[in-house]
Amino acid sequence: METKLTLKLEQRIINSAKKYAENNHRSLSRLVEDYFRNLVADKPRAEEYPPLIKKLSGVISEHDLQKLSREDDRAKYILRAE
């Protein structure tokens, strides 16, 4: 059952969200619903991750992740081929 929800937000946030929704071919309501769905979703706790994931966690810093770009497509292709 769908229910109406009223939110109070800064106008600039609303405008930005509307633009984002339009650019991604989604409604603003759908974006908010997806956000809430992800927010309350059951997420696995760290101890539930497989040992390999735990071992690799933190190997690359957030800063280094941001430096990666499409120029690294060749490396991705090589790694995928393995």
mmCIF file of the N, C-alpha and C atoms, coordinates in Angstrom:
data_MODEL
# 
_entry.id   MODEL 
# 
loop_
_atom_site.group_PDB 
_atom_site.id 
_atom_site.type_symbol 
_atom_site.label_atom_id 
_atom_site.label_alt_id 
_atom_site.label_comp_id 
_atom_site.label_asym_id 
_atom_site.label_entity_id 
_atom_site.label_seq_id 
_atom_site.pdbx_PDB_ins_code 
_atom_site.Cartn_x 
_atom_site.Cartn_y 
_atom_site.Cartn_z 
_atom_site.occupancy 
_atom_site.B_iso_or_equiv 
_atom_site.pdbx_formal_charge 
_atom_site.auth_seq_id 
_atom_site.auth_comp_id 
_atom_site.auth_asym_id 
_atom_site.auth_atom_id 
_atom_site.pdbx_PDB_model_num 
ATOM 1   N N  . MET A 1 1  ? 0.833  -1.170  0.000   1.00 0.00 ? 1  MET A N  1 
ATOM 2   C CA . MET A 1 1  ? 0.000  0.000   0.000   1.00 0.00 ? 1  MET A CA 1 
ATOM 3   C C  . MET A 1 1  ? 0.888  1.248   0.000   1.00 0.00 ? 1  MET A C  1 
ATOM 4   N N  . GLU A 1 2  ? 0.646  2.129   -0.901  1.00 0.00 ? 2  GLU A N  1 
ATOM 5   C CA . GLU A 1 2  ? 1.410  3.369   -0.955  1.00 0.00 ? 2  GLU A CA 1 
ATOM 6   C C  . GLU A 1 2  ? 0.751  4.419   -0.085  1.00 0.00 ? 2  GLU A C  1 
ATOM 7   N N  . THR A 1 3  ? 1.586  5.194   0.593   1.00 0.00 ? 3  THR A N  1 
ATOM 8   C CA . THR A 1 3  ? 1.114  6.250   1.478   1.00 0.00 ? 3  THR A CA 1 
ATOM 9   C C  . THR A 1 3  ? 1.896  7.514   1.181   1.00 0.00 ? 3  THR A C  1 
ATOM 10  N N  . LYS A 1 4  ? 1.224  8.635   1.227   1.00 0.00 ? 4  LYS A N  1 
ATOM 11  C CA . LYS A 1 4  ? 1.863  9.915   0.965   1.00 0.00 ? 4  LYS A CA 1 
ATOM 12  C C  . LYS A 1 4  ? 2.736  10.322  2.147   1.00 0.00 ? 4  LYS A C  1 
ATOM 13  N N  . LEU A 1 5  ? 3.887  10.919  1.855   1.00 0.00 ? 5  LEU A N  1 
ATOM 14  C CA . LEU A 1 5  ? 4.824  11.382  2.872   1.00 0.00 ? 5  LEU A CA 1 
ATOM 15  C C  . LEU A 1 5  ? 5.207  12.819  2.557   1.00 0.00 ? 5  LEU A C  1 
ATOM 16  N N  . THR A 1 6  ? 5.180  13.674  3.539   1.00 0.00 ? 6  THR A N  1 
ATOM 17  C CA . THR A 1 6  ? 5.574  15.066  3.362   1.00 0.00 ? 6  THR A CA 1 
ATOM 18  C C  . THR A 1 6  ? 6.921  15.278  4.039   1.00 0.00 ? 6  THR A C  1 
ATOM 19  N N  . LEU A 1 7  ? 7.850  15.858  3.299   1.00 0.00 ? 7  LEU A N  1 
ATOM 20  C CA . LEU A 1 7  ? 9.187  16.128  3.830   1.00 0.00 ? 7  LEU A CA 1 
ATOM 21  C C  . LEU A 1 7  ? 9.473  17.617  3.728   1.00 0.00 ? 7  LEU A C  1 
ATOM 22  N N  . LYS A 1 8  ? 10.236 18.140  4.667   1.00 0.00 ? 8  LYS A N  1 
ATOM 23  C CA . LYS A 1 8  ? 10.704 19.529  4.610   1.00 0.00 ? 8  LYS A CA 1 
ATOM 24  C C  . LYS A 1 8  ? 12.193 19.489  4.351   1.00 0.00 ? 8  LYS A C  1 
ATOM 25  N N  . LEU A 1 9  ? 12.604 20.039  3.218   1.00 0.00 ? 9  LEU A N  1 
ATOM 26  C CA . LEU A 1 9  ? 14.008 20.059  2.823   1.00 0.00 ? 9  LEU A CA 1 
ATOM 27  C C  . LEU A 1 9  ? 14.363 21.430  2.273   1.00 0.00 ? 9  LEU A C  1 
ATOM 28  N N  . GLU A 1 10 ? 15.641 21.732  2.241   1.00 0.00 ? 10 GLU A N  1 
ATOM 29  C CA . GLU A 1 10 ? 16.089 22.974  1.624   1.00 0.00 ? 10 GLU A CA 1 
ATOM 30  C C  . GLU A 1 10 ? 15.746 22.949  0.140   1.00 0.00 ? 10 GLU A C  1 
ATOM 31  N N  . GLN A 1 11 ? 15.333 24.091  -0.382  1.00 0.00 ? 11 GLN A N  1 
ATOM 32  C CA . GLN A 1 11 ? 14.907 24.172  -1.781  1.00 0.00 ? 11 GLN A CA 1 
ATOM 33  C C  . GLN A 1 11 ? 16.013 23.734  -2.743  1.00 0.00 ? 11 GLN A C  1 
ATOM 34  N N  . ARG A 1 12 ? 17.250 24.088  -2.435  1.00 0.00 ? 12 ARG A N  1 
ATOM 35  C CA . ARG A 1 12 ? 18.345 23.715  -3.345  1.00 0.00 ? 12 ARG A CA 1 
ATOM 36  C C  . ARG A 1 12 ? 18.540 22.200  -3.381  1.00 0.00 ? 12 ARG A C  1 
ATOM 37  N N  . ILE A 1 13 ? 18.303 21.535  -2.263  1.00 0.00 ? 13 ILE A N  1 
ATOM 38  C CA . ILE A 1 13 ? 18.409 20.071  -2.223  1.00 0.00 ? 13 ILE A CA 1 
ATOM 39  C C  . ILE A 1 13 ? 17.303 19.457  -3.063  1.00 0.00 ? 13 ILE A C  1 
ATOM 40  N N  . ILE A 1 14 ? 16.105 19.999  -2.931  1.00 0.00 ? 14 ILE A N  1 
ATOM 41  C CA . ILE A 1 14 ? 14.969 19.502  -3.722  1.00 0.00 ? 14 ILE A CA 1 
ATOM 42  C C  . ILE A 1 14 ? 15.256 19.665  -5.210  1.00 0.00 ? 14 ILE A C  1 
ATOM 43  N N  . ASN A 1 15 ? 15.728 20.838  -5.593  1.00 0.00 ? 15 ASN A N  1 
ATOM 44  C CA . ASN A 1 15 ? 16.016 21.089  -7.007  1.00 0.00 ? 15 ASN A CA 1 
ATOM 45  C C  . ASN A 1 15 ? 17.092 20.144  -7.534  1.00 0.00 ? 15 ASN A C  1 
ATOM 46  N N  . SER A 1 16 ? 18.141 19.952  -6.746  1.00 0.00 ? 16 SER A N  1 
ATOM 47  C CA . SER A 1 16 ? 19.213 19.037  -7.159  1.00 0.00 ? 16 SER A CA 1 
ATOM 48  C C  . SER A 1 16 ? 18.704 17.611  -7.269  1.00 0.00 ? 16 SER A C  1 
ATOM 49  N N  . ALA A 1 17 ? 17.884 17.195  -6.324  1.00 0.00 ? 17 ALA A N  1 
ATOM 50  C CA . ALA A 1 17 ? 17.336 15.837  -6.342  1.00 0.00 ? 17 ALA A CA 1 
ATOM 51  C C  . ALA A 1 17 ? 16.411 15.635  -7.540  1.00 0.00 ? 17 ALA A C  1 
ATOM 52  N N  . LYS A 1 18 ? 15.610 16.635  -7.858  1.00 0.00 ? 18 LYS A N  1 
ATOM 53  C CA . LYS A 1 18 ? 14.724 16.539  -9.021  1.00 0.00 ? 18 LYS A CA 1 
ATOM 54  C C  . LYS A 1 18 ? 15.535 16.409  -10.311 1.00 0.00 ? 18 LYS A C  1 
ATOM 55  N N  . LYS A 1 19 ? 16.589 17.193  -10.401 1.00 0.00 ? 19 LYS A N  1 
ATOM 56  C CA . LYS A 1 19 ? 17.449 17.131  -11.583 1.00 0.00 ? 19 LYS A CA 1 
ATOM 57  C C  . LYS A 1 19 ? 18.113 15.755  -11.690 1.00 0.00 ? 19 LYS A C  1 
ATOM 58  N N  . TYR A 1 20 ? 18.614 15.256  -10.565 1.00 0.00 ? 20 TYR A N  1 
ATOM 59  C CA . TYR A 1 20 ? 19.236 13.926  -10.543 1.00 0.00 ? 20 TYR A CA 1 
ATOM 60  C C  . TYR A 1 20 ? 18.227 12.862  -10.975 1.00 0.00 ? 20 TYR A C  1 
ATOM 61  N N  . ALA A 1 21 ? 17.033 12.935  -10.436 1.00 0.00 ? 21 ALA A N  1 
ATOM 62  C CA . ALA A 1 21 ? 15.980 11.967  -10.775 1.00 0.00 ? 21 ALA A CA 1 
ATOM 63  C C  . ALA A 1 21 ? 15.671 12.013  -12.269 1.00 0.00 ? 21 ALA A C  1 
ATOM 64  N N  . GLU A 1 22 ? 15.527 13.208  -12.795 1.00 0.00 ? 22 GLU A N  1 
ATOM 65  C CA . GLU A 1 22 ? 15.235 13.354  -14.223 1.00 0.00 ? 22 GLU A CA 1 
ATOM 66  C C  . GLU A 1 22 ? 16.365 12.789  -15.084 1.00 0.00 ? 22 GLU A C  1 
ATOM 67  N N  . ASN A 1 23 ? 17.599 13.101  -14.716 1.00 0.00 ? 23 ASN A N  1 
ATOM 68  C CA . ASN A 1 23 ? 18.749 12.612  -15.482 1.00 0.00 ? 23 ASN A CA 1 
ATOM 69  C C  . ASN A 1 23 ? 18.878 11.096  -15.440 1.00 0.00 ? 23 ASN A C  1 
ATOM 70  N N  . ASN A 1 24 ? 18.322 10.479  -14.394 1.00 0.00 ? 24 ASN A N  1 
ATOM 71  C CA . ASN A 1 24 ? 18.400 9.031   -14.233 1.00 0.00 ? 24 ASN A CA 1 
ATOM 72  C C  . ASN A 1 24 ? 17.080 8.330   -14.541 1.00 0.00 ? 24 ASN A C  1 
ATOM 73  N N  . HIS A 1 25 ? 16.161 9.076   -15.163 1.00 0.00 ? 25 HIS A N  1 
ATOM 74  C CA . HIS A 1 25 ? 14.872 8.529   -15.608 1.00 0.00 ? 25 HIS A CA 1 
ATOM 75  C C  . HIS A 1 25 ? 14.121 7.845   -14.471 1.00 0.00 ? 25 HIS A C  1 
ATOM 76  N N  . ARG A 1 26 ? 14.060 8.524   -13.336 1.00 0.00 ? 26 ARG A N  1 
ATOM 77  C CA . ARG A 1 26 ? 13.346 8.015   -12.165 1.00 0.00 ? 26 ARG A CA 1 
ATOM 78  C C  . ARG A 1 26 ? 12.548 9.152   -11.559 1.00 0.00 ? 26 ARG A C  1 
ATOM 79  N N  . SER A 1 27 ? 11.570 8.805   -10.800 1.00 0.00 ? 27 SER A N  1 
ATOM 80  C CA . SER A 1 27 ? 10.810 9.829   -10.082 1.00 0.00 ? 27 SER A CA 1 
ATOM 81  C C  . SER A 1 27 ? 11.515 10.144  -8.768  1.00 0.00 ? 27 SER A C  1 
ATOM 82  N N  . LEU A 1 28 ? 11.237 11.310  -8.251  1.00 0.00 ? 28 LEU A N  1 
ATOM 83  C CA . LEU A 1 28 ? 11.808 11.695  -6.974  1.00 0.00 ? 28 LEU A CA 1 
ATOM 84  C C  . LEU A 1 28 ? 11.278 10.772  -5.876  1.00 0.00 ? 28 LEU A C  1 
ATOM 85  N N  . SER A 1 29 ? 10.024 10.406  -5.972  1.00 0.00 ? 29 SER A N  1 
ATOM 86  C CA . SER A 1 29 ? 9.445  9.470   -4.998  1.00 0.00 ? 29 SER A CA 1 
ATOM 87  C C  . SER A 1 29 ? 10.184 8.142   -5.014  1.00 0.00 ? 29 SER A C  1 
ATOM 88  N N  . ARG A 1 30 ? 10.516 7.676   -6.204  1.00 0.00 ? 30 ARG A N  1 
ATOM 89  C CA . ARG A 1 30 ? 11.229 6.399   -6.312  1.00 0.00 ? 30 ARG A CA 1 
ATOM 90  C C  . ARG A 1 30 ? 12.622 6.488   -5.687  1.00 0.00 ? 30 ARG A C  1 
ATOM 91  N N  . LEU A 1 31 ? 13.301 7.621   -5.899  1.00 0.00 ? 31 LEU A N  1 
ATOM 92  C CA . LEU A 1 31 ? 14.624 7.808   -5.295  1.00 0.00 ? 31 LEU A CA 1 
ATOM 93  C C  . LEU A 1 31 ? 14.539 7.765   -3.769  1.00 0.00 ? 31 LEU A C  1 
ATOM 94  N N  . VAL A 1 32 ? 13.554 8.450   -3.213  1.00 0.00 ? 32 VAL A N  1 
ATOM 95  C CA . VAL A 1 32 ? 13.395 8.478   -1.760  1.00 0.00 ? 32 VAL A CA 1 
ATOM 96  C C  . VAL A 1 32 ? 13.052 7.081   -1.248  1.00 0.00 ? 32 VAL A C  1 
ATOM 97  N N  . GLU A 1 33 ? 12.155 6.397   -1.948  1.00 0.00 ? 33 GLU A N  1 
ATOM 98  C CA . GLU A 1 33 ? 11.789 5.045   -1.539  1.00 0.00 ? 33 GLU A CA 1 
ATOM 99  C C  . GLU A 1 33 ? 12.998 4.109   -1.578  1.00 0.00 ? 33 GLU A C  1 
ATOM 100 N N  . ASP A 1 34 ? 13.781 4.184   -2.645  1.00 0.00 ? 34 ASP A N  1 
ATOM 101 C CA . ASP A 1 34 ? 14.983 3.347   -2.744  1.00 0.00 ? 34 ASP A CA 1 
ATOM 102 C C  . ASP A 1 34 ? 15.972 3.664   -1.626  1.00 0.00 ? 34 ASP A C  1 
ATOM 103 N N  . TYR A 1 35 ? 16.112 4.947   -1.306  1.00 0.00 ? 35 TYR A N  1 
ATOM 104 C CA . TYR A 1 35 ? 17.018 5.338   -0.231  1.00 0.00 ? 35 TYR A CA 1 
ATOM 105 C C  . TYR A 1 35 ? 16.570 4.719   1.090   1.00 0.00 ? 35 TYR A C  1 
ATOM 106 N N  . PHE A 1 36 ? 15.297 4.864   1.407   1.00 0.00 ? 36 PHE A N  1 
ATOM 107 C CA . PHE A 1 36 ? 14.784 4.294   2.664   1.00 0.00 ? 36 PHE A CA 1 
ATOM 108 C C  . PHE A 1 36 ? 14.896 2.776   2.667   1.00 0.00 ? 36 PHE A C  1 
ATOM 109 N N  . ARG A 1 37 ? 14.635 2.150   1.529   1.00 0.00 ? 37 ARG A N  1 
ATOM 110 C CA . ARG A 1 37 ? 14.738 0.693   1.446   1.00 0.00 ? 37 ARG A CA 1 
ATOM 111 C C  . ARG A 1 37 ? 16.174 0.250   1.752   1.00 0.00 ? 37 ARG A C  1 
ATOM 112 N N  . ASN A 1 38 ? 17.149 0.941   1.176   1.00 0.00 ? 38 ASN A N  1 
ATOM 113 C CA . ASN A 1 38 ? 18.560 0.610   1.436   1.00 0.00 ? 38 ASN A CA 1 
ATOM 114 C C  . ASN A 1 38 ? 18.962 0.931   2.863   1.00 0.00 ? 38 ASN A C  1 
ATOM 115 N N  . LEU A 1 39 ? 18.412 1.985   3.404   1.00 0.00 ? 39 LEU A N  1 
ATOM 116 C CA . LEU A 1 39 ? 18.737 2.400   4.761   1.00 0.00 ? 39 LEU A CA 1 
ATOM 117 C C  . LEU A 1 39 ? 18.329 1.355   5.788   1.00 0.00 ? 39 LEU A C  1 
ATOM 118 N N  . VAL A 1 40 ? 17.180 0.751   5.599   1.00 0.00 ? 40 VAL A N  1 
ATOM 119 C CA . VAL A 1 40 ? 16.670 -0.197  6.589   1.00 0.00 ? 40 VAL A CA 1 
ATOM 120 C C  . VAL A 1 40 ? 16.945 -1.652  6.222   1.00 0.00 ? 40 VAL A C  1 
ATOM 121 N N  . ALA A 1 41 ? 17.598 -1.883  5.092   1.00 0.00 ? 41 ALA A N  1 
ATOM 122 C CA . ALA A 1 41 ? 17.880 -3.255  4.660   1.00 0.00 ? 41 ALA A CA 1 
ATOM 123 C C  . ALA A 1 41 ? 18.841 -3.933  5.627   1.00 0.00 ? 41 ALA A C  1 
ATOM 124 N N  . ASP A 1 42 ? 18.640 -5.214  5.816   1.00 0.00 ? 42 ASP A N  1 
ATOM 125 C CA . ASP A 1 42 ? 19.570 -5.992  6.628   1.00 0.00 ? 42 ASP A CA 1 
ATOM 126 C C  . ASP A 1 42 ? 20.890 -6.087  5.883   1.00 0.00 ? 42 ASP A C  1 
ATOM 127 N N  . LYS A 1 43 ? 21.937 -5.631  6.537   1.00 0.00 ? 43 LYS A N  1 
ATOM 128 C CA . LYS A 1 43 ? 23.260 -5.676  5.931   1.00 0.00 ? 43 LYS A CA 1 
ATOM 129 C C  . LYS A 1 43 ? 24.102 -6.669  6.716   1.00 0.00 ? 43 LYS A C  1 
ATOM 130 N N  . PRO A 1 44 ? 24.899 -7.463  6.023   1.00 0.00 ? 44 PRO A N  1 
ATOM 131 C CA . PRO A 1 44 ? 25.736 -8.433  6.745   1.00 0.00 ? 44 PRO A CA 1 
ATOM 132 C C  . PRO A 1 44 ? 26.738 -7.725  7.647   1.00 0.00 ? 44 PRO A C  1 
ATOM 133 N N  . ARG A 1 45 ? 26.941 -8.279  8.814   1.00 0.00 ? 45 ARG A N  1 
ATOM 134 C CA . ARG A 1 45 ? 27.953 -7.741  9.730   1.00 0.00 ? 45 ARG A CA 1 
ATOM 135 C C  . ARG A 1 45 ? 29.329 -8.150  9.229   1.00 0.00 ? 45 ARG A C  1 
ATOM 136 N N  . ALA A 1 46 ? 30.351 -7.424  9.639   1.00 0.00 ? 46 ALA A N  1 
ATOM 137 C CA . ALA A 1 46 ? 31.711 -7.663  9.160   1.00 0.00 ? 46 ALA A CA 1 
ATOM 138 C C  . ALA A 1 46 ? 32.137 -9.113  9.375   1.00 0.00 ? 46 ALA A C  1 
ATOM 139 N N  . GLU A 1 47 ? 31.738 -9.715  10.500  1.00 0.00 ? 47 GLU A N  1 
ATOM 140 C CA . GLU A 1 47 ? 32.174 -11.078 10.772  1.00 0.00 ? 47 GLU A CA 1 
ATOM 141 C C  . GLU A 1 47 ? 31.488 -12.095 9.870   1.00 0.00 ? 47 GLU A C  1 
ATOM 142 N N  . GLU A 1 48 ? 30.467 -11.678 9.128   1.00 0.00 ? 48 GLU A N  1 
ATOM 143 C CA . GLU A 1 48 ? 29.780 -12.585 8.215   1.00 0.00 ? 48 GLU A CA 1 
ATOM 144 C C  . GLU A 1 48 ? 30.436 -12.617 6.837   1.00 0.00 ? 48 GLU A C  1 
ATOM 145 N N  . TYR A 1 49 ? 31.408 -11.743 6.605   1.00 0.00 ? 49 TYR A N  1 
ATOM 146 C CA . TYR A 1 49 ? 32.088 -11.742 5.321   1.00 0.00 ? 49 TYR A CA 1 
ATOM 147 C C  . TYR A 1 49 ? 33.046 -12.923 5.246   1.00 0.00 ? 49 TYR A C  1 
ATOM 148 N N  . PRO A 1 50 ? 33.230 -13.467 4.043   1.00 0.00 ? 50 PRO A N  1 
ATOM 149 C CA . PRO A 1 50 ? 34.195 -14.568 3.891   1.00 0.00 ? 50 PRO A CA 1 
ATOM 150 C C  . PRO A 1 50 ? 35.607 -14.107 4.268   1.00 0.00 ? 50 PRO A C  1 
ATOM 151 N N  . PRO A 1 51 ? 36.466 -15.036 4.666   1.00 0.00 ? 51 PRO A N  1 
ATOM 152 C CA . PRO A 1 51 ? 37.825 -14.675 5.094   1.00 0.00 ? 51 PRO A CA 1 
ATOM 153 C C  . PRO A 1 51 ? 38.611 -13.872 4.059   1.00 0.00 ? 51 PRO A C  1 
ATOM 154 N N  . LEU A 1 52 ? 38.471 -14.195 2.771   1.00 0.00 ? 52 LEU A N  1 
ATOM 155 C CA . LEU A 1 52 ? 39.208 -13.458 1.741   1.00 0.00 ? 52 LEU A CA 1 
ATOM 156 C C  . LEU A 1 52 ? 38.788 -11.992 1.722   1.00 0.00 ? 52 LEU A C  1 
ATOM 157 N N  . ILE A 1 53 ? 37.501 -11.724 1.858   1.00 0.00 ? 53 ILE A N  1 
ATOM 158 C CA . ILE A 1 53 ? 37.017 -10.342 1.867   1.00 0.00 ? 53 ILE A CA 1 
ATOM 159 C C  . ILE A 1 53 ? 37.573 -9.606  3.077   1.00 0.00 ? 53 ILE A C  1 
ATOM 160 N N  . LYS A 1 54 ? 37.574 -10.253 4.233   1.00 0.00 ? 54 LYS A N  1 
ATOM 161 C CA . LYS A 1 54 ? 38.139 -9.629  5.432   1.00 0.00 ? 54 LYS A CA 1 
ATOM 162 C C  . LYS A 1 54 ? 39.607 -9.297  5.224   1.00 0.00 ? 54 LYS A C  1 
ATOM 163 N N  . LYS A 1 55 ? 40.335 -10.231 4.601   1.00 0.00 ? 55 LYS A N  1 
ATOM 164 C CA . LYS A 1 55 ? 41.768 -10.043 4.383   1.00 0.00 ? 55 LYS A CA 1 
ATOM 165 C C  . LYS A 1 55 ? 42.032 -8.861  3.446   1.00 0.00 ? 55 LYS A C  1 
ATOM 166 N N  . LEU A 1 56 ? 41.211 -8.704  2.420   1.00 0.00 ? 56 LEU A N  1 
ATOM 167 C CA . LEU A 1 56 ? 41.419 -7.651  1.432   1.00 0.00 ? 56 LEU A CA 1 
ATOM 168 C C  . LEU A 1 56 ? 40.850 -6.303  1.863   1.00 0.00 ? 56 LEU A C  1 
ATOM 169 N N  . SER A 1 57 ? 39.987 -6.298  2.844   1.00 0.00 ? 57 SER A N  1 
ATOM 170 C CA . SER A 1 57 ? 39.364 -5.066  3.306   1.00 0.00 ? 57 SER A CA 1 
ATOM 171 C C  . SER A 1 57 ? 40.420 -4.074  3.766   1.00 0.00 ? 57 SER A C  1 
ATOM 172 N N  . GLY A 1 58 ? 40.376 -2.858  3.204   1.00 0.00 ? 58 GLY A N  1 
ATOM 173 C CA . GLY A 1 58 ? 41.304 -1.810  3.593   1.00 0.00 ? 58 GLY A CA 1 
ATOM 174 C C  . GLY A 1 58 ? 42.619 -1.821  2.846   1.00 0.00 ? 58 GLY A C  1 
ATOM 175 N N  . VAL A 1 59 ? 42.783 -2.732  1.873   1.00 0.00 ? 59 VAL A N  1 
ATOM 176 C CA . VAL A 1 59 ? 44.034 -2.814  1.131   1.00 0.00 ? 59 VAL A CA 1 
ATOM 177 C C  . VAL A 1 59 ? 44.256 -1.548  0.304   1.00 0.00 ? 59 VAL A C  1 
ATOM 178 N N  . ILE A 1 60 ? 43.192 -1.006  -0.252  1.00 0.00 ? 60 ILE A N  1 
ATOM 179 C CA . ILE A 1 60 ? 43.310 0.221   -1.042  1.00 0.00 ? 60 ILE A CA 1 
ATOM 180 C C  . ILE A 1 60 ? 42.546 1.321   -0.316  1.00 0.00 ? 60 ILE A C  1 
ATOM 181 N N  . SER A 1 61 ? 43.156 2.484   -0.251  1.00 0.00 ? 61 SER A N  1 
ATOM 182 C CA . SER A 1 61 ? 42.536 3.585   0.483   1.00 0.00 ? 61 SER A CA 1 
ATOM 183 C C  . SER A 1 61 ? 41.437 4.235   -0.363  1.00 0.00 ? 61 SER A C  1 
ATOM 184 N N  . GLU A 1 62 ? 40.545 4.936   0.298   1.00 0.00 ? 62 GLU A N  1 
ATOM 185 C CA . GLU A 1 62 ? 39.473 5.673   -0.389  1.00 0.00 ? 62 GLU A CA 1 
ATOM 186 C C  . GLU A 1 62 ? 40.080 6.684   -1.353  1.00 0.00 ? 62 GLU A C  1 
ATOM 187 N N  . HIS A 1 63 ? 41.166 7.312   -0.952  1.00 0.00 ? 63 HIS A N  1 
ATOM 188 C CA . HIS A 1 63 ? 41.848 8.296   -1.803  1.00 0.00 ? 63 HIS A CA 1 
ATOM 189 C C  . HIS A 1 63 ? 42.317 7.642   -3.099  1.00 0.00 ? 63 HIS A C  1 
ATOM 190 N N  . ASP A 1 64 ? 42.925 6.462   -2.991  1.00 0.00 ? 64 ASP A N  1 
ATOM 191 C CA . ASP A 1 64 ? 43.401 5.757   -4.177  1.00 0.00 ? 64 ASP A CA 1 
ATOM 192 C C  . ASP A 1 64 ? 42.244 5.301   -5.062  1.00 0.00 ? 64 ASP A C  1 
ATOM 193 N N  . LEU A 1 65 ? 41.131 4.908   -4.454  1.00 0.00 ? 65 LEU A N  1 
ATOM 194 C CA . LEU A 1 65 ? 39.966 4.514   -5.241  1.00 0.00 ? 65 LEU A CA 1 
ATOM 195 C C  . LEU A 1 65 ? 39.462 5.674   -6.088  1.00 0.00 ? 65 LEU A C  1 
ATOM 196 N N  . GLN A 1 66 ? 39.497 6.864   -5.520  1.00 0.00 ? 66 GLN A N  1 
ATOM 197 C CA . GLN A 1 66 ? 39.023 8.035   -6.244  1.00 0.00 ? 66 GLN A CA 1 
ATOM 198 C C  . GLN A 1 66 ? 39.945 8.387   -7.407  1.00 0.00 ? 66 GLN A C  1 
ATOM 199 N N  . LYS A 1 67 ? 41.215 8.022   -7.324  1.00 0.00 ? 67 LYS A N  1 
ATOM 200 C CA . LYS A 1 67 ? 42.169 8.323   -8.390  1.00 0.00 ? 67 LYS A CA 1 
ATOM 201 C C  . LYS A 1 67 ? 41.998 7.402   -9.593  1.00 0.00 ? 67 LYS A C  1 
ATOM 202 N N  . LEU A 1 68 ? 41.375 6.239   -9.370  1.00 0.00 ? 68 LEU A N  1 
ATOM 203 C CA . LEU A 1 68 ? 41.173 5.314   -10.476 1.00 0.00 ? 68 LEU A CA 1 
ATOM 204 C C  . LEU A 1 68 ? 40.251 5.945   -11.512 1.00 0.00 ? 68 LEU A C  1 
ATOM 205 N N  . SER A 1 69 ? 40.487 5.660   -12.757 1.00 0.00 ? 69 SER A N  1 
ATOM 206 C CA . SER A 1 69 ? 39.658 6.242   -13.808 1.00 0.00 ? 69 SER A CA 1 
ATOM 207 C C  . SER A 1 69 ? 39.477 5.240   -14.930 1.00 0.00 ? 69 SER A C  1 
ATOM 208 N N  . ARG A 1 70 ? 38.810 5.670   -15.946 1.00 0.00 ? 70 ARG A N  1 
ATOM 209 C CA . ARG A 1 70 ? 38.585 4.808   -17.105 1.00 0.00 ? 70 ARG A CA 1 
ATOM 210 C C  . ARG A 1 70 ? 39.885 4.438   -17.808 1.00 0.00 ? 70 ARG A C  1 
ATOM 211 N N  . GLU A 1 71 ? 40.953 5.153   -17.514 1.00 0.00 ? 71 GLU A N  1 
ATOM 212 C CA . GLU A 1 71 ? 42.253 4.810   -18.088 1.00 0.00 ? 71 GLU A CA 1 
ATOM 213 C C  . GLU A 1 71 ? 42.706 3.432   -17.610 1.00 0.00 ? 71 GLU A C  1 
ATOM 214 N N  . ASP A 1 72 ? 42.102 2.965   -16.551 1.00 0.00 ? 72 ASP A N  1 
ATOM 215 C CA . ASP A 1 72 ? 42.469 1.671   -16.000 1.00 0.00 ? 72 ASP A CA 1 
ATOM 216 C C  . ASP A 1 72 ? 41.652 0.529   -16.616 1.00 0.00 ? 72 ASP A C  1 
ATOM 217 N N  . ASP A 1 73 ? 40.908 0.814   -17.679 1.00 0.00 ? 73 ASP A N  1 
ATOM 218 C CA . ASP A 1 73 ? 40.093 -0.223  -18.315 1.00 0.00 ? 73 ASP A CA 1 
ATOM 219 C C  . ASP A 1 73 ? 40.942 -1.392  -18.804 1.00 0.00 ? 73 ASP A C  1 
ATOM 220 N N  . ARG A 1 74 ? 42.150 -1.104  -19.253 1.00 0.00 ? 74 ARG A N  1 
ATOM 221 C CA . ARG A 1 74 ? 43.031 -2.170  -19.733 1.00 0.00 ? 74 ARG A CA 1 
ATOM 222 C C  . ARG A 1 74 ? 43.348 -3.145  -18.601 1.00 0.00 ? 74 ARG A C  1 
ATOM 223 N N  . ALA A 1 75 ? 43.652 -2.609  -17.436 1.00 0.00 ? 75 ALA A N  1 
ATOM 224 C CA . ALA A 1 75 ? 43.944 -3.451  -16.281 1.00 0.00 ? 75 ALA A CA 1 
ATOM 225 C C  . ALA A 1 75 ? 42.726 -4.267  -15.897 1.00 0.00 ? 75 ALA A C  1 
ATOM 226 N N  . LYS A 1 76 ? 41.548 -3.651  -15.946 1.00 0.00 ? 76 LYS A N  1 
ATOM 227 C CA . LYS A 1 76 ? 40.318 -4.370  -15.624 1.00 0.00 ? 76 LYS A CA 1 
ATOM 228 C C  . LYS A 1 76 ? 40.106 -5.528  -16.610 1.00 0.00 ? 76 LYS A C  1 
ATOM 229 N N  . TYR A 1 77 ? 40.377 -5.263  -17.882 1.00 0.00 ? 77 TYR A N  1 
ATOM 230 C CA . TYR A 1 77 ? 40.209 -6.292  -18.902 1.00 0.00 ? 77 TYR A CA 1 
ATOM 231 C C  . TYR A 1 77 ? 41.164 -7.460  -18.632 1.00 0.00 ? 77 TYR A C  1 
ATOM 232 N N  . ILE A 1 78 ? 42.395 -7.146  -18.292 1.00 0.00 ? 78 ILE A N  1 
ATOM 233 C CA . ILE A 1 78 ? 43.393 -8.202  -18.027 1.00 0.00 ? 78 ILE A CA 1 
ATOM 234 C C  . ILE A 1 78 ? 42.975 -9.007  -16.791 1.00 0.00 ? 78 ILE A C  1 
ATOM 235 N N  . LEU A 1 79 ? 42.541 -8.344  -15.748 1.00 0.00 ? 79 LEU A N  1 
ATOM 236 C CA . LEU A 1 79 ? 42.133 -9.046  -14.529 1.00 0.00 ? 79 LEU A CA 1 
ATOM 237 C C  . LEU A 1 79 ? 40.900 -9.909  -14.772 1.00 0.00 ? 79 LEU A C  1 
ATOM 238 N N  . ARG A 1 80 ? 40.007 -9.459  -15.610 1.00 0.00 ? 80 ARG A N  1 
ATOM 239 C CA . ARG A 1 80 ? 38.794 -10.219 -15.900 1.00 0.00 ? 80 ARG A CA 1 
ATOM 240 C C  . ARG A 1 80 ? 39.139 -11.481 -16.669 1.00 0.00 ? 80 ARG A C  1 
ATOM 241 N N  . ALA A 1 81 ? 40.172 -11.429 -17.498 1.00 0.00 ? 81 ALA A N  1 
ATOM 242 C CA . ALA A 1 81 ? 40.559 -12.569 -18.328 1.00 0.00 ? 81 ALA A CA 1 
ATOM 243 C C  . ALA A 1 81 ? 41.178 -13.697 -17.505 1.00 0.00 ? 81 ALA A C  1 
ATOM 244 N N  . GLU A 1 82 ? 41.632 -13.399 -16.312 1.00 0.00 ? 82 GLU A N  1 
ATOM 245 C CA . GLU A 1 82 ? 42.287 -14.424 -15.490 1.00 0.00 ? 82 GLU A CA 1 
ATOM 246 C C  . GLU A 1 82 ? 41.316 -15.437 -14.966 1.00 0.00 ? 82 GLU A C  1 
# 
